[in-house]
Amino acid sequence: MDHRGIVNIRPELTLLEEKITDIIKVLTEAYNALRDRKLKTATNANLDYAKKIVETLRSLHCTILHNENVANQMQSTRAYWLESHHDVVILIRDNIHNLQDEQQEFDFTNVHSHVLRVFDACQAFLQTLLEATLKQNYFARIALYRYHLKALTVFCTLYDHRLPFANHSRSAETEMMRISIMERAIDLHKSFKDGPHPLQTQHERPEHDDFTKFM
């Protein structure tokens, strides 16, 4: 049988979706760690600190849903995530002005551990994306383009939110990673235009639909 016209199905999109699911899992666990009952009696300074952590997690929440399809946004895991976020925000809001005598220092060790796992999951997603082959069929490239846009917002959250316990600071290496993601996204964008492009498959038709309607 002649297999020359068959394009191999690559696993990149499945791997990337798994990495996103991993981020959702550890983010939910981080929210759960912040919903500790003891946080209700924490000092105002502790609650203000917890608020900064929640803001970082919230930014990652918005990042992961950036360019998500509607079906994924409605998944129960994502819905539960939203509820968890609101629960923590309400807990902090209702107790941050509590001046009662039972206030005590909150131990953030467990929370820090969960947040670091979130950052590690984000790094794994970025690394998997950078290793993905871009020369694939038209619709696979659109999905990859969506992931690259998502990755740029993940990158900003990782390195623009400064948490003192997390050793995530900008460096020449991280900026090269950002540039690489941007260059790959631009290259993918160019491949959606009519006319030949190195990322297009051998049997791809020269006329292309507006790719944005598939995002």
C-alpha positions as CSV (number, residue, x, y, z in Angstrom):
1,M,0.0,0.0,0.0
2,D,1.3,3.5,-0.8
3,H,1.5,5.6,2.4
4,R,3.1,8.6,0.8
5,G,0.0,10.7,1.1
6,I,-0.7,10.0,4.7
7,V,0.4,12.5,7.3
8,N,1.5,11.0,10.6
9,I,-0.5,12.0,13.6
10,R,1.8,13.5,16.2
11,P,1.2,13.5,20.0
12,E,2.0,17.1,20.7
13,L,-1.5,18.4,21.1
14,T,-2.4,15.5,23.5
15,L,0.7,16.2,25.5
16,L,0.0,19.9,25.7
17,E,-3.6,19.3,26.9
18,E,-2.2,16.9,29.5
19,K,0.1,19.7,30.8
20,I,-2.7,22.1,31.0
21,T,-4.8,19.6,33.0
22,D,-1.8,19.2,35.3
23,I,-1.7,22.9,35.9
24,I,-5.4,22.9,36.7
25,K,-4.9,20.0,39.1
26,V,-2.1,21.7,41.1
27,L,-3.9,25.1,41.0
28,T,-7.0,23.6,42.6
29,E,-4.8,22.0,45.2
30,A,-3.2,25.4,45.9
31,Y,-6.6,27.0,46.3
32,N,-7.6,24.2,48.7
33,A,-4.4,24.8,50.8
34,L,-5.5,28.4,51.1
35,R,-9.0,27.5,52.2
36,D,-7.6,26.2,55.5
37,R,-9.9,27.1,58.4
38,K,-6.9,28.5,60.4
39,L,-6.7,31.3,57.8
40,K,-9.8,32.8,59.4
41,T,-7.9,33.7,62.5
42,A,-4.7,34.8,60.7
43,T,-3.2,38.2,61.2
44,N,-4.1,41.0,58.8
45,A,-0.6,40.9,57.5
46,N,-0.9,37.2,56.8
47,L,-4.3,37.7,55.0
48,D,-2.8,40.5,52.9
49,Y,0.0,38.2,52.0
50,A,-2.5,35.4,51.1
51,K,-4.3,37.9,48.9
52,K,-1.1,38.4,46.9
53,I,-0.8,34.6,46.4
54,V,-4.5,34.4,45.3
55,E,-3.9,37.2,42.8
56,T,-1.1,35.2,41.2
57,L,-3.2,32.1,41.1
58,R,-6.0,34.1,39.6
59,S,-3.8,35.4,36.9
60,L,-2.8,31.9,36.0
61,H,-6.5,30.9,36.0
62,C,-7.2,33.6,33.4
63,T,-4.1,32.5,31.5
64,I,-5.2,28.9,31.2
65,L,-8.6,29.9,30.0
66,H,-7.1,32.3,27.4
67,N,-8.0,30.9,24.0
68,E,-9.7,27.9,25.5
69,N,-12.6,26.4,23.6
70,V,-16.1,26.6,25.1
71,A,-16.3,22.9,26.0
72,N,-13.1,23.1,28.1
73,Q,-14.2,26.2,29.9
74,M,-17.4,24.4,31.0
75,Q,-15.7,21.4,32.3
76,S,-16.4,20.6,36.0
77,T,-12.7,20.9,36.9
78,R,-12.6,24.4,35.6
79,A,-15.9,25.4,37.2
80,Y,-14.8,24.0,40.6
81,W,-11.6,26.0,40.2
82,L,-13.6,29.2,39.8
83,E,-15.6,28.4,42.9
84,S,-12.5,27.7,44.9
85,H,-11.0,31.1,43.9
86,H,-14.1,32.9,45.0
87,D,-14.3,31.0,48.3
88,V,-10.7,32.1,49.2
89,V,-11.3,35.7,48.2
90,I,-14.5,35.9,50.3
91,L,-12.7,34.3,53.3
92,I,-9.9,36.9,53.1
93,R,-12.3,39.8,52.6
94,D,-14.5,38.8,55.5
95,N,-11.6,38.4,57.9
96,I,-9.0,40.9,56.9
97,H,-10.4,43.6,59.2
98,N,-10.9,41.2,62.1
99,L,-9.1,42.7,65.2
100,Q,-10.1,40.1,67.7
101,D,-7.5,38.7,70.2
102,E,-7.5,35.2,68.7
103,Q,-5.5,36.3,65.6
104,Q,-2.3,34.3,65.1
105,E,0.4,33.8,62.6
106,F,-0.5,31.5,59.7
107,D,2.0,28.9,58.6
108,F,2.4,29.3,54.8
109,T,4.8,26.3,54.3
110,N,2.1,24.1,52.8
111,V,0.7,26.9,50.7
112,H,4.2,27.7,49.4
113,S,4.8,24.1,48.5
114,H,1.6,23.9,46.4
115,V,2.3,27.2,44.6
116,L,5.8,26.0,43.7
117,R,4.2,22.9,42.2
118,V,2.0,25.2,40.1
119,F,5.0,27.0,38.8
120,D,6.8,23.7,38.0
121,A,3.7,22.6,36.1
122,C,3.7,25.8,34.1
123,Q,7.4,25.3,33.3
124,A,6.7,21.8,32.1
125,F,4.0,23.1,29.8
126,L,6.3,25.8,28.4
127,Q,9.1,23.2,27.8
128,T,6.7,20.7,26.1
129,L,5.4,23.5,23.8
130,L,8.9,24.5,22.8
131,E,9.7,20.9,21.9
132,A,6.5,20.5,19.8
133,T,7.0,20.1,16.0
134,L,5.4,23.0,14.1
135,K,5.2,21.4,10.6
136,Q,1.8,19.8,10.9
137,N,-1.5,20.0,9.1
138,Y,-3.5,23.3,9.0
139,F,-5.8,22.6,12.0
140,A,-3.0,21.2,14.2
141,R,-1.0,24.4,13.5
142,I,-4.0,26.5,14.6
143,A,-4.2,24.6,17.8
144,L,-0.5,25.0,18.3
145,Y,-0.8,28.7,17.7
146,R,-3.5,28.9,20.4
147,Y,-1.1,27.2,22.8
148,H,1.7,29.6,22.0
149,L,-0.6,32.6,22.8
150,K,-1.5,30.9,26.0
151,A,2.2,30.2,26.8
152,L,3.0,33.9,26.4
153,T,0.5,34.8,29.1
154,V,1.7,31.9,31.3
155,F,5.2,33.3,30.9
156,C,4.2,36.8,32.0
157,T,2.4,35.4,35.1
158,L,5.5,33.4,36.1
159,Y,8.0,36.2,35.8
160,D,5.9,39.3,36.4
161,H,4.4,38.2,39.8
162,R,7.2,38.4,42.4
163,L,6.6,36.1,45.3
164,P,9.5,36.1,47.8
165,F,9.5,32.3,48.4
166,A,9.6,31.5,44.6
167,N,12.9,31.7,42.8
168,H,11.3,32.8,39.6
169,S,13.0,35.9,38.3
170,R,13.8,37.2,34.9
171,S,17.1,36.4,33.3
172,A,18.7,36.3,29.9
173,E,17.7,32.7,29.6
174,T,14.1,33.3,30.4
175,E,14.0,36.2,28.0
176,M,15.4,34.0,25.2
177,M,12.6,31.5,26.0
178,R,10.0,34.3,25.7
179,I,11.5,35.4,22.3
180,S,11.5,31.8,21.1
181,I,7.8,31.4,21.9
182,M,7.0,34.7,20.2
183,E,9.0,33.7,17.1
184,R,7.3,30.4,16.8
185,A,3.9,32.0,17.2
186,I,4.7,34.5,14.4
187,D,6.0,31.7,12.2
188,L,2.7,29.7,12.7
189,H,0.7,32.9,11.9
190,K,2.5,33.3,8.6
191,S,1.8,29.7,7.7
192,F,-1.9,30.4,7.7
193,K,-1.6,32.8,4.7
194,D,-2.3,31.7,1.1
195,G,0.9,30.7,-0.6
196,P,3.7,28.3,0.2
197,H,5.3,28.3,3.7
198,P,7.9,25.9,5.2
199,L,5.5,24.8,8.0
200,Q,2.7,23.7,5.5
201,T,2.4,20.1,4.7
202,Q,3.1,18.7,1.3
203,H,-0.5,18.2,0.2
204,E,-1.9,21.3,1.8
205,R,-4.1,23.3,-0.5
206,P,-2.8,26.8,-1.3
207,E,-6.0,28.6,-0.4
208,H,-6.7,28.9,3.3
209,D,-9.9,29.8,5.3
210,D,-9.7,32.6,7.9
211,F,-7.9,30.7,10.7
212,T,-9.4,32.9,13.4
213,K,-12.8,31.3,13.0
214,F,-11.4,28.0,14.2
215,M,-9.9,29.5,17.4
